[in-house]
Amino acid sequence: MVNRRGARPVPPESAAVGGRLKFLAGLFVALVAAAPAHAAAPTLQVGVGRADITPPTGYYMMGWVRSDGVIQGQHTRLWARAVVLQEGDRKIALVAEDLNGIPGGMLAQAAALDSDIGFDQTNVLDSASHTHAAPTSFYNFSTYDSVFMTIRSPTDFDLAGKVDPQLYAFMVRQLALAIRRANANLGPGEVGWGTTHIDDLTENRSIEAHLYDHGIHLPYGQGNASMDPLGVLHTIDPNVNVLRVDKLIGGKDVPVGMWSTFANHGTVNKFQFNFYNEDHHGAATHLVEQRIRQLGQVPPGQDVVNAYGNSDEGDISSGLHRSGPAAADYVGTVEANAFMNAWRQAGQNMSSDPALDWRWTRMCWCGQDTQDGPVADRGAFGLAEFTGSEEGRGPLFDLTRIPFEGDHLPVGAGPQGDKAQAPIPLDVPKAVPMMALRIGDRMIVSVPGEMTEDMGRRVRAAVMEASSSAGIADVVISGLANEYADYFTTPQEYDAQHYEGAATIYGRASSDALEQVLVGLAGDVVGNKPAPAPYSYDPVNGIGTDASAAPFPTGPSSAAATEQPSAQAQRLGHPSFSWQGGQRGYDRPLDRAFVLVQRQAPNGGWTTVDSDLGLNILWTVDSGGVYRAEWEVPLSAPTGSYRFVVQANHYELSSDPFKVIAAQTLAATRAGRAAITLDFPPAISHEAVGDPAGDSTADLTARPAHADSGHATFLVNGQKEQANAGPGGVFQVPAPPGAQIEVRPGAAQDQYGNTNGNDLTFTA
């Protein structure tokens, strides 16, 4: 490997040997100078880029499949993030999109738009984050564009699965643009792998089905993770994988991002929080990008991306006992910390000439045989699919209050086994693309949907067995990649017929078929053999980027304020600004900020301190085109004068100034005989408010349980005693037994000056 980070020392030589070496060195230089350019070893080229894929509002949320999950605004942008690697004439794009899934036809058409720069569907690996707050209505197969009625919206649904031509064309163009921007950013660089684990953030949401893998058969609701004979950790996939990407800029190695994976459903935010958002991927991607930019002193004109898709998350989630954007912020922060640890580790193993090779094919669902029997040649859902998963039950559960998980037919027959099939014909992919990609000593394999963690473990083991002799040290699953064909469970989990098994549409052995193809492709990579011919199939399914599908409108040329912010706002508060603009968020520009928050400087000028490209701003728009933007004031925001600024496609608008003051909403809480903690108000999730109409009362960001620094003034029998925060954020003063302790409002404050609003009295 060539490694620019250090050169090997040259040992001293004798004079005679040194003379011969000088002669040979001169001869070598002359031969190299005379050799054709193509004889030189390829040098890795790297590039990163992104494109805004946030569409207008008004679309149903993909993933919840319910008609009361309609997008009303935006919390975070949705992005396509891309990393392009090139060695010689070999080029691959690694992409992650903030979508629920990747329609294979959309990817194929986007790649075709980039054919002039060397791309097609065979050298793009595109993984979805699996956020459930991205739109539907752009999938090539109508089943994934269908939405079912709910009690609250019984007449507002779409079972026909209609594609919106404008949305489809938009998604195709923006994906192509992200890859094109990354390709335009190509320059000499290095890559390296880092790994770590996150052991305490996710849970297996379908534990009884997982226990079937161990021969333990329990009714729904009666299992728990501790029953796994191999331990609780065996119920999740804790693996974090990071491919670090550095680029040579101005003679220096500059970090420009990473491609990362971790198995975690995008369901921390529930359908009641009906605004476009990246879910926990939001904090994970934004924080990583900020930290890399700061640590690497990346030039302003160079993008930094964390292309974070998903892995074998089929039954893995952080959303069983967490909910709302503040919880998603917490989950993403934990992920970001792990990614950065793996990124630092990768920095010790960077290479400018990693092994780079891949094989691609397309596999059909044609009834082929596997070690566990034949796959189905026709897709079918089980009833449990329509009652939804544990994080958010579906419309059928709203009516029956029965999850149907674990229900079977009395007798099983054929590839679908004893699945209680729903009498609904499916329009789903009949064939799926498959890829095995070697980068350095890792083999990445694509899965066209949601694979459970135990099936993922089996696939990794089988691929490793087929490729370890060629220097492969680990296998990484890129899930929800290049197509969406629902779930892939183990045959044993399928037999349990929980939600995941009911949504494994091609039957009990369908995951075995994927494993067989991936093992073969990995063997072809390391054996330098051609991939099997792809099954002849058009993934576009008749959905084209019709010339009549013009770009979305860009909104009106002017707007007018309708409601100004209140005169002052406390930290953690939500000051807001409203204005009359255009419908459906058409006013919002792509790739640049729409809603900004600015702070007034001492000289009277205004400086932008936040925008809707981050995590702290949420905006909504109603059917009449009235917008409302709110900003969650950070705990550390300096006090002073602020304002909202709206920079639309065709107008600019500023709010009246408002004052930010220290929060007075903290609580002094007894924590010992003469001790307190200064507790922050707990974050409120949107669904806890119980308002399905889109009132944006959720807290957007995580906050600690209590302050870890600051000072407090106690009254001990009426006498003032001062205390600074000690270990664990505990403020403690000396006091005799029976002393009367009081902490008055405003007497305790954190390092930013935020104070308690309560009066606390107790006896020591």
N, C-alpha and C positions, 0 to 999 in steps of 0.2 A: 504494500500500500504506500502511496505517496502521502506524506503528512507534512504540511507546511509549518506545523507548530514547533518543529525541532529537527535538527540534522544530526546524524550519527557522527561521533568523533572519528577522525582518521588516525590509526596508529602510526607511530614513526616507522620508517623503512630504512634499510641500508642504502648507501649511496648507489650501489650497482642496481639493486632492485628499483630504487627511485628513478634511475635513468631510463630503465626499460619501461617503467610505468608512464614516464613523461612522453616517451616515443609512442606508446600505445594510445595514450590519451589524445596526442595530436592527430594520430591516424583516425581515431574514433570521431573526433570533431569534424575532420574532413569528410568522412563517410556520411555522417549525419547531415552535413551541409549539402551534400550531393543527392541525398535520398529524397524521393518525392514526399510532398507534405502529408499525404494520407498514411504514410508509414508510421508517423508519430503516434504514441499512445494517446487515446482520447482523454481529454480533460473534462471533468464534470462541470456542467453549466447548471445554475440554479436560478429560479425566478419565482416571485410570489406576486399575487394580485387578488383582487376581490371585485365583486359587483353587488350592488344593492338589489335584492330580489323582493322587496316589500311591495305588495300590490295595493291597489285601493281597498277601502273597507267594504263591508257588505257581504263578504263571502262566508260560507259555513266553515267552521273549524274542522280540519281533517284529523281524525283520530277518535273524537268523541262520537261522531256519526249521529248527532242529534240536532233537531231543528231549532233548539233554543241556544245553540252555540254559534252565534253569528258575530263576526268581528265588527266592533264598534270604534276602534281606534288603534293606537300603537303605544306599547310600552318600550320595546326595543325594536330596532330594525332587524330584518332578516337578511342574511348575506350568503352569497356563494364565495367561499374562500378557496384559493387554488395555489398549489405548489407545482411547478414544472421542473422536471429533471431531464437533462440531456447529456448523453455521452456519444460523441460521434454522430451517427445518423439515427441513434435510438433516443426516443423522446416519450416521456410519460407524464400525464397530468394527474395529480392527486388532489381531489376536490372534496370539500365538505359543504353541505348546504343546510340551512336552517329550515328544513322541510320535514314532513312526517314520513315521506318515502320518496324514492327517485323513480319516476316513470321512465321505463326503458326507451320508449319512443322519443320522449323529450330529450333524453341524453343523446340518442343517436342523431337527432336533427341538430342539436346544438353543436355536437362534435363535427358534423358535416359542414356547418358554417365556418369552422376553423380548418377546413381541409387545406386551404392555401398555406397554412403554417405547419402542416404535418400531422393533423389530428383526424381521427375517426373514432367510432365507438370502441375499437379494440385497444386503444392506448389511453383511455380515460377511466380512472377509478373514482367514482362519485358516491360518497356515503352520506346518508341523511342523518341529521342530529336526532330526529324523531320528536321534535317539539310537536305538541298537540295544538299549538296556537298558530299554525300556518294554514293557508287556505286549502280547500279542495277545489274541484272544477277544472283541473288541468291534467288529470290522469288520462292516459290513453285508453284505459279499460273502464267501462262505465260503473262497474261495481264499486270502485274506489272514489267515484264522484257522487255516490248515492248518500242521501241523508234521510233519517227516519223521524217521523213525527214524535212529538212529546206532548205530555198533558198540558204544558204551558203554551205550546204553539201547535195545536192539532192540525191546522190547515197550512202550515208553513213548512214544507218539506219537498224533497226531490228524490223520488225513487227511480226516475228515468236515468239518472247519472249523466247529466248533460255537461259537456265540456264548454267552457267559455272560450271562444276563439281568441279574444284579446288577451286573456290571462295566459293561455297556452303559448301564444306567440311571444308574450313578454318573458315568460320563464325560459323559453328556448334562447331568446336573444341575450338575456342577462347571464345565463350560464356560459354561453359562448364568449361573452365579453369578459367574464372573470378569467377564463382560460387564456384568452388573447392578451389580457393585461399581464398575467404572469409570464407568458411567453415573451412579451416585449421587455420584461424586466430581467431576462436571462443575462448572466455573467458568471465568470469563474467562481466556483464555490466548493463547499464541503458538506457532507452529511454524516450523522452519527446517531446510533441508537442508545436510548436510555430506558430503563424500566424501573418500576416501583410497584407498590401495592396500596390500595385503599381498602382497609378491612372493616371499617365501622360506619359506612355511609349508606350502604344499600342492603336490601332484604330480598329474599325470594318470596314473591307474592303468591305463588302457587305451590305451597310447600307440600301438600298431600300428593300432587302430581309428581313432584320431585322425588318424594319418598318411594314412588313406584319404581324408580331406578334401582332401589335397594331391596326390592321385593316386599316393601311395607305398604299394605293396602289399608287405608283408613278413609272413612267417610269425610266429605267436605267439612272443613272447619274444625277437625279434631287432631290435626298434626301441628308440629312446631319444629323449628330449625334444630333444636337440641336432639331430635330423634335421628338425625342423620348419623349413621354409624361412623362416618369419617370426620365428623365434627361440623360445627356451625359454618366454618369458613368454606366447607365443601358445597354449601347451598348457594353461593354467589360466585361470580367471577371477579376477583379483586385486582386483576392485572391492569396496570397502566403501561402503555407503550408510547414512546415519543421518538419520532424521527426529527432530530434537530437539523436545521438548515442554516448555514452561514454563507455569506457572499463576500467576495473580495471587492472592497470599495476603497478607492484611494490608497491602495497598497496595504490595507488592513483587513483582517477577517472580521466581518460585521455580522452579528446574528440577525436574521430576517424572519425567523419564525420556526414553526414546527408543524408536522402532521401528527395527530395524537388520537388515541383510542382509549375508551373505558366503557364498560357495560353498564348503562344506566338509562332507564326509560325517561322520556321527556314529559313526565306527568306530575311534577311537583305543583305546577299551576293547574288548576282545574277549569272546567268549562265555564264556570261563573266568572272567571277573570278573562273576559272575552275581548282581549286586545292582542294584536300581533306581539309575540315575544319569543325569545330564544330559550325560555325556561332556564334550567340550571346551566345550560351551555352559555348563557349570556355572561354571567360573572366569570366562568371558566375561560372563555375566549378573550373577553375585554381585559381582565386582570393580567393574563399571560402576555398579551400584546403590549400592555402598558409597561410591565416589568422588563420585558426584553428590550423595548425601546430605551428605557432608562438605563438599564445595566450595560447595554451594548453601545450607548451613545449613538444611536442610529440616526443618520442624517434625516432632516425633515422630509425630503422628497422621496425617501425610500419607504415603501409600505412594510408593515410587519403583520404577519398573519398566524393565527393558530387554527389550522384546518382540523377541527375536532368533530368527527362524525360519530359513529357509534359502533358497538361490537356485538357480542352475543347477549343482548339485553332482553330477550324474549320474556323471561320471567323475573327480571331483576329491576328494582325500582328504589328510589329514595322518596317516593311519594305516598307510601302507605300511611305514614304517621307524620308527614310534613305537608304543608299546603300553603300556597300563596307566593307572591313574588319575593317577599323577604326571606322565606324559607328557601326558595330557588337560589337567591343570592348567597345564602349560607352554603348550600350544597356546592354551588359553582366555585366558591372561594376555597373550599376544601380540595376540590379537584384541581384548581389552579395551583395551589401549593404543591400538590403531588406532581403535577406536570413540570413545575419549575425544578423540583428536586431531580426528576428524571432528565430534564434538559441540562442541568449542571453535570450530571453523570455522563451524558452523551458528549459533552465538551471535551472529555478525556479520550475520546475514541473517534475523532473526526477523520474522514478520508475524502480525498478528492478523486479517487478512482474505485468506488465501491462496485462490486458485481451488480449489474443492472440488467435484468432480463425478465421476460414474462411470456405467458401463453394465455390465449383467450379462445373461447369457443362458445357455442350456444347449445344448451341441452333442452330437449323437449320432454313433456310429460306424456309419454306415449305407451304407458303400461309396461315399461321395461322391468325386468326382474332385478331384485336385490337380495342381500343375505336375509332380509326379513320379509321376503315376498314381493309381489309386484306393486308398483306405484299405480295410482289411479290415472285414467286418461281424461277425466272430467272433474273439475273442481266442485266442492260442496262444503258448505258451512254446517257446523253443528249448532244446536239451539243455544248453547252457552255463549256463542259469539254475540248474540243479540241482547244478552243481559249484561254484557260488558265485564271489565276487569275490576279488581278490588279498589283501584284508585278512583274510579268513576263509573258507576253502573250505567247501563244504556237504557233506552226508552222502554224496552220490554220489561225490565226490572221495575221501572216506575209504575207499571200497571200491575204486575204480578207479585212484586216484592220477593220473588224467588230467583236465585241466581242460575238455576239449571246446571250448575257445575257438578260434574260427577254423574249426570244422567246418561244412561245407555239404552240402546235397544236390547230386548231380551236375547237376541241371537245376532251374531255378527257374520257378515258374508262379504267377500270381495275386498278390494284394496281399502275401502273406507271403513272396514271393520264394523263395530257396533255403534258407530256414531249416529246419534239421533239427528238425521239430516233435516235442515230447514227447507221447506218447499219453495225455495227461491232460486231461479236460474242465475248463474254467475257469468259475468263477462270479465274474465281474468286472463292473465298471460298464459298462453299454451306452451311457451318455451321461455327460458331465462338465460341471460349471458352469465358466463363464469370466467373468473380470472385467477391465475396464480402469478404473483409478482415477487421477484427476488430483488431486494435492495441490501447489499452487504451480506451479513450473515443471518438475515431474517427473511422469512417467506410470508408474504401477505396473501390471504385467500379471501375472495369475495363471497358474500352470502346475499342472495337477492330477496331479503326479507328479515324477519325477526327470529333468530335462532335462540333456543334456550341455552342456559349456561352449561348444562350437562352434555347436551348435544354438541355445543361448541368445544367442550373438553375432548370429546371423542374425535371430532374433526381435527383438532390440533394434534392430537396424539397420532392419528393415522397419517396426516401429512408429514409430521416429523419423522415417522418411521420410513417414509418414502424418500426423504431428502436429507436426513442428518449426515449420511456418509459423505455428502458433498459440501460439508462445512456449514450447514444451516444450524444455528444455535437455538432458534425459537420460531414459533409460528404465530402469526397475528391474524385475527379475524376482523375483516372490515364488513360490518353488518349493514343491512338496509342499503346495499350497494348495487347500483347500475340497473336495478329493476325492483319492483315490489310485487311479491307473490305471497303476502301474508306470513304466517308463522311456520316454524320448523322445529318440532319437538323430537325427542327420542321416541322410538316405538312404544316404550313402556309408559312414558308420560302421555302419549296419545291415548293409550288404553284408559287412562284416568278420565279423559274427556272433560278436563277443566277448560277454561276460556282458551288457553293456548292450543290445546289439542283440537277443540272445536273449530279453531281458525287455521288449522293445518289442512289446507284445502285439498291437497292431492294425496291424502291418505297416510296410513300408518308408516309406510316405508319411504316417504318422500325425502326425508333427511338423509337416509342411506344413499339415495340416488345422488344427492348433492355431494356427499362425502366421496363417493366413487369417482366422480368427475374431477373433484379438486385434487384427490390423491394422484390421479392420472396426469393432470396438468402440472402439478409440482414435480412429478417424475420427469415429465417432458422438459421442464426448465433445467433441472440439474443434469439431465441426460443429453441436453442439447438436441432434442427431438422435436419435430413439428407437432402442434396441437391437432387433435382430431378435427375433422371438418365440421363447421358449425351447422346445426340444424337450419334448414332453409325456412326463414320466418321473418315477417315484417312487424317489429315491435310498435310501429307507429299506429297500427290498427285503424287506418283510415283517417286518423286525425292529423291534419297538416297545418303548417304555418301559412294559412290562406292569405293571399295578397290583400284581401278585404279586411283582414284583422289589423286595423291600424293601431298605432300606439295609443295608450290611454290619453285622455284629455289632460291638459296641464293647468286647469283652473282659471279663475277670473283674473282680471288685470288690477283689481282693487279690492279692498276689504275695509271694514269699519269695526272698531272696538264696541263691544256690547256690555262688558262688565270688567271693571278694573280690580286689581288685587287689593286686599285689605291693607290698611296703613302699615301694619307690621306683622311679622311671622316669626314664631319661635323655631329654633333648630328642631328638626324632625317633623315640623309642621308642613302643610301643603298649600302654600300660596298659589293662587290660580288667576288666569287671565282668559277672557272669552272674546271672540270676535265673529263677525259674519263674513264667511268666505264662500268657497264653492263646495259642491257635494263630494262625498266619498273620499275626502282626502286627496283629491286630484291636485290641490294646491301644492302639496309637499314635493320638493325636488328629490331626485335620486342622488345618492352618493354624497350629499352634503347636508348640513344641518337645516332643519325646518324651524324648530323652536329652540331659542337660545336663552340662557340666563346670563346677564351681565352685571358686574359690580362696578360701582363708581369709585374711581381712583381719587386720591387727595387733590389732584389738579383739575378735577371735574370731568375727565374723560371716562369712557366706559370700556371695560375689559371683559371678554367672554370667559366665563368660568365653568359653564356646563351647557349641554345641548341634548337633543333627542337622539344623538348618536351614541349616548351612554346609557346608564341604567337608572337615572334619577328623575326622568321626566316622562310623563304620560299625557297623551292628548286623545280627545274623543271628538267625533263629529256626528251631529244628528242628521235626520232626514232633510232638514231645512238648510243644511250647510252652516250651522252654528258650531264653532269649535270651542273647546275648553281645554286649556293646557294647565297642568299643575306640576310643581317641582317639589320633591321631597328634600328639604334643606338638610345637608349633611351635618353630622354632629360637630364637625370641626370647621364649618364655614365661618369665615371672619364676620363679625358684626359690621353693619354698615348699610348703605343704600344699594338696592338691586332693582332690576327691571327685567321684564320679558321682552324679547325681540323675536318677531316672526319674519323669517326670510323665505317667502314662498317663491314659486316659479316666476310670478309676474308682479308681486307687490311686496312691500316691506312695512311692518307695523310695529310700534313700540308701545309698551304699557306705561302707566304712571309708575314712578318709583315707589318702592316699599322698603321698610326697614327690616333687617334680620337681627333678631335679638337672641340672647342665650335662652336655651330651653329651661323652663321652670316646671317640667313635668316628671322629673326624676323623683324617686321615693326613697327616703331614709328608712331602712328596714333593720330591725334588731338582728344582730348576728353573734351575740355573746353576752356575758354578764354586764359589760359596759362597752359594747361594741356595736357598730352598724356596718352595713354595706349601702352604697348609693346605687340603687337599681334603676335601670332604664325601663321605660314603659314597654311591655311586650308588643311585638309586631302583630298587627291585625291582618288576617287574610281576607280576601275579597268575599269568599263564600261564607265566612263567618258573619259578615254583615247581613247576609240574607237578602241582598238586593240584586235580583237578576236583571234589572233594567239597564245596567251599565254605569251606575254611579261609582265613580272611581275613588272609593274610600279605603282601598287597601294600602297598607304600608309597603313600600317598594324595595327597601334595602334592609339587610340584616343589621342588628345591633347587638352588642354584648349584653350579658345578663346584668352586669353592674360595672361601674367604673373601676379601673385598676390603678388609678392615680388621682391625686387631688388632695384637698384638705377639708376639714370639718371643725366647727366650733360646737362643743357640747356645753350644756349647763349642768354641772354636778352640784346638787344642793344649792343651786342658784349661782355658782361660781363658774366662770368661763374656763374651759380646758380645750386646748388645741390638739389636733391629731392629723397626721398625714396618713394616707392610705398605705397599709402594709401588705404583706403577702396575701394573695387572694382577694385584694381590694377591700380588706377589712380596716376600718377606722376604729381605734381602740384608745381609751383613756383610763388612767388609774381612778378607782372609785371604791370606797369602803362598802361592805355589804349593807344593803338597805338604803343606799343613797338614791335620791331621786334624779333621774337622768332625763334631760330634754334636749331635742335637736329641733330648733325652730325652722320654719320655712325659709329657704335661702341660706341656711347655715352650713350646708354641705355642698361642695361643688367639685366637679371633675377638672381635669387639666385644661379644658376649654372654657370653663366658667359656667357650664350648665349646672343648675341647682335643683335641690329638692323642693317640691311644692307642698309637702305635707308637714304637719307638726307631729313629732314622735315623742312620746313620754313613756318611761318604764322605770321599774325599780331594779337596781343592781343586785 
